[in-house]
């Protein structure tokens, strides 16, 4: 029987966090609220790359990706207002825990010379962002059909107040941070 990360959170992580940080109430324990995958595209061959980015994120997450559009024009980057400049997916609940399990156990170990993810991706409020330079680490993708290398940012949004709490929460979930 496979135990989901949601069950692990309820049964093990909450108790460990209460012990480690001295929370008096179960509701004070930080939670993982959402995971956001975001991929920006360059302006050359825009339509093909955008379509591939949308398809890639949809395949990886199992949830339909949405195109992101520029809020205002920027002549230096040759971007016009309303122009599609990327793709994103926001995962919550079971989809979030399923993706996190696949990321930790199958995708990250496929990274060449992997020694753990860097600890400097925290934002000061317990949220963590990491970058993936190539989508080929995900086993869901058929590598023969990939035309463009698409990188992405993966953001783990928590309800933690500090980076220390957020790091402890993600470590208990099994995120392989550098030693």
Beta strands, then each sheet from edge to edge (+ up, - down):
strand 1: 32-40
strand 2: 66-69
strand 3: 84-91
strand 4: 128-132
strand 5: 152-158
sheet 1: 2+ 3- 1+ 5- 4+
end
